[in-house]
Amino acid sequence: MNIQGVGNQQAWMHVKAKQDDTKNITDIAEDIAAAETVQADDAQTEGDRAEGVLRLIQAGHFHGVADVRLRINFNDELQQISAQNTGQALEGGAQELSTNLTAELEKIGADFELPAETEALAASFRERMDQIIVDTKDGKTDLTTALASMHAEFATLLDALKAAMTGSSEPVEEEEAAEQADAEEAAPEDTDEAVVAEGETPEDSGVIEEEPLAPFETRLAELEDWFATAMTTLESSATATQASQALPPLSAPRGNGVAYAKFLEIYENMGSGTAQATNTLAAVPTVELDAQA
């Protein structure tokens, strides 16, 4: 009888039991090891391997604690990728909007003799839109803030356009004003007898005439409607693009989920995982992290 063999067999059974007890941690280690050696060959640089891990995270390759832990480790890189995607989603639509707005302003400038003013306003608006895109790509501005900034820039443009129109109106000379007043006094009053009977006011007759908007005010209202429609299209496109490029939802925890809960708390506190982690811990027991973590 091989006594040594029996002893080795007993030792192996003990080790096997310990391995079964810690299967969750073993899976975690294997996932992380796989991530750290993605396409690892002698010719590949550390940067290339990092890009490989990022691609696998984006593809939802990792599970459990490995998924959360790797998102923590590569948080800065993932945030930068997200910012770049958002900026690119906005860029094309924002450039098209700026080009079309320039054309609209050129028409207003020609119709109301404000070509220099509208040209300057269009150039300023394009510059501000470009800066918003740069800030978004750099991660300084999120999508919601970027869109709000675009609306604010257009409101500023409208105010400047109104001021330019007001400033373009030349004051009437005193002599011309006096001659105009004399002419109005000498002119007979026009009375529409079919509408307003003698002795009645327009209010008494039930006829209320609304004063139409001035041509310039009408054009401004049309410009506002045009911009609102263009921004709705831009917002829908950018939001859809951002959603399609977002990270997949966090995977569910393995085993009792104790280590998962601890890493998830870290991830959420980093401001990255609040939305994605929703409802992933419904069945995770709230116990302290033990040696298995």
C-alpha angles and dihedrals in degrees: 000000000000104000091178090053091052091051092049090049092052091048090050092050089052092051091046091055091051090050091052090051092053100038091123092057091046091054089050092052092048092051093049092046089051091051094049092052100043107152088341108176133146093261097051122095126223089251091055091051090050090052089051092054091048091053091051092049090051090049092053093244097145128068140198119353092351090062094052096039094051091049087054093048093049097034096122093049093047092049091051092050090050091050092049091050092049092048092050091048089056099038102073095044093044092052092049091048092051092050093050092045090053089055091050091050091049089057092050091047092053095045095048100032094251102120097136093046096048091045091054092046092050092050092049092049092051090050093051092047090052090051091051090054092049091050090049093051090048090054094245092115130037125214096264093050092045092054091047089051091053091054090048092051091053091050089053090050091052092051091050091048091052090049091050092052092048092049092050093062108099116219116250114248116246093243092050090047091053092049091049091051092051091050092052092051092050094049115093117246115255112228122186099213092184091061106029119034122216112283094018128109120220087254092054092052092051093243112129114182115204116214108237121235116267113256093250093050089049091053091049091052090050090049091052091051091049093051093048091054093046092050092049089056092046093049093049093049095046093046093050092048092049091050092051092052098045122117115267116259116277113270120245120266122263124231115347092342097226096133089041091057092052095050092043090056090054091048094050091048088056088063093241108097109037096105097036095048096056113134095356093116101048093122101031113119116232100234132134119271109261134190092292091069 
